[in-house]
Amino acid sequence: MEENKKRNYGIDLLRIVSMFMVVMLHILGQGGILEVTESKEAKFAMSWFLEIIAYCAVNCYALITGFVCFSEKDKLPKFSKYMMMWLQVEFYSVLIAILFWKFGGGIIGVKQVIKSFLPVATNQYWYFTAYTGVFFIIPWLNKIVQTLKKENLKLYIVILVLFTFYVTGANLTFSIDVFGLREGYSFLWLAILYVIGAYIKKYELHYKKSKKSALKVIMGLVIFTWCWKIGIGKLTMHVLGRKTATNLFVSYMSPTIVGIAIALLFMFANLNIKSFSQKIIQWMSPAVFGVYLLHMQPLVFDYILKNRYCYIGDLPVYLIPAAVLGNALLIFTLGVILDKIRIVMFHFLKLDKISEKIEKWIMNIRYKLCPTKKESSKCTTPTS
C-alpha cells in the first residue's frame, strides 16, 4: 500500500493519453487522411490541427521514462521488467507474423516469420529498439543528471532550444541528419529526453508551474505550430510558387513539440487523481504498451492500417475530429482488451516469476565476478 501512496497516477494517466495520441497519429498519417486532404484546404487544416495536438506523444513517453526511472542513488534497472517487456514484444511480433503466414494468402513467407523472432535486431518496432539502448545505459544517464546543477537551468534550456532549432533546420535545409538523430526516431533522441525527464524529477520542476499555466503553454505552442504549418505553406506558395519550410516545427525534435511534451508532463504530474479513477488507471496502464505493439506490428501497419481511413477525408470538416477520435478509441480499446488477455496468459505461465529467477541468477554471477552492494532500482518500463 505504501508504494501505491507514492505512485503518481497523473504520470500513469499521461502514459495512457500519450498512447491514445500515438494511435491518432497513425490513423492520420498511415491511415491516409493527411494525404487525401492535401488539396482540401479546410479539411487539410483540421487534419493537421489534430496531428499537431498528438505529435508530442512519443516525446511524452520518453520524458516519462526519465521521470520515473531517475534515482539519486546508484542503482541498476530491473532486468526482469525488461525481460517481461521483451517477451511482450516477442508475443505480438511472432503471433501476428504466424497469422499472416497461415491466413494471409502468401503475403509473407517463412523468412519473415523467422525475422519476427528477432524484434530488436531487425528493428520490428523502432521505439522498442531505441528504448532497449536507453535501458542499458540508464545508470550512466542517471549519473549525468545527478551532476547537473539547478543554477544552470536557464543555460540548459537555451542550449536545448538552439540544439533543436539547429538539427531541425539543418535537416530541412540541407537534408542532412547532422547528429544521426533520424528526426527523433533514434536511441540518442530518447536518451536526451530521458535526461530532461530525469532533471525535471530531480528538481521537482513540475511543482513550480500550475496546471493552468502549463495548459496555456500547451495551447499556445499547438496554435503557433499549426499556424506555421498552414500559414507558411500558403505564404511560400504565393511568393515562391512552392511550399517550403512547412515542417520546420513539425518534428519530434522541434522546440515547440518538445515544449508541448514537457508542459504536458508538468500538468499531468500535478493532477489530483481520485481513488476511483486511480483504480481504472492502475487497471489500464500495464496494457497500453500492447496497443502500440498490436497496431504497429509491421504487417498490421502495412497491410491493414495503410490508407484504411482515407474515407474520413471525404467527410464534412466538422465530422473529421469525431471520426479520428472514434477510430482511435476503437483501436485503443481493442488493444487494451487483447493485452489484458495476454497479461492473464503470462501470469498463468508464471513468466514474471521465471524472469525474476533469471534476473537473480544473472545478478548472482555478477556479484561473484565483481562483489558490490546489492541494489536494483524500482524503475518501471513503458509497460508498467
Buried (B, 14 or more C-beta within 10 A) or exposed (E): EEEEEEBBBBBBBBBBBBBBBBBBBBBBBBBBBBBBBEEBEEBBBBBBBBBBBBBBBBBBBBBBBBBBBBBEEEBBBBBBBBBBBBBBBBBBBBBBBBEBBEEBEEEBEEEBBEBBEEBBEBEBBBBBBBBBBBBEBBEEBBEBBBEBEEEEEEEBBEEBBEBBBEBBEBBBEEEEEEBEBBBBBBBBBBBBBBBBBBBBBBBEBBEEBEBEEBBEBBEBBBEBBBBBBBEBBEBBEEEEEEEBBBBBBBBBBBBBBBBBBBBBBBBBBBBEBEEEEBEBBBEBBBBBBBBBBBBBBBBBBEBEBBEBBBEBBEBEBEEBBEBBBEBBEEBBEEBBEBBBEBBEEBEEEEBBEBBBEEBEEEBEEEEEEEEEEEEBBBBBBBBB
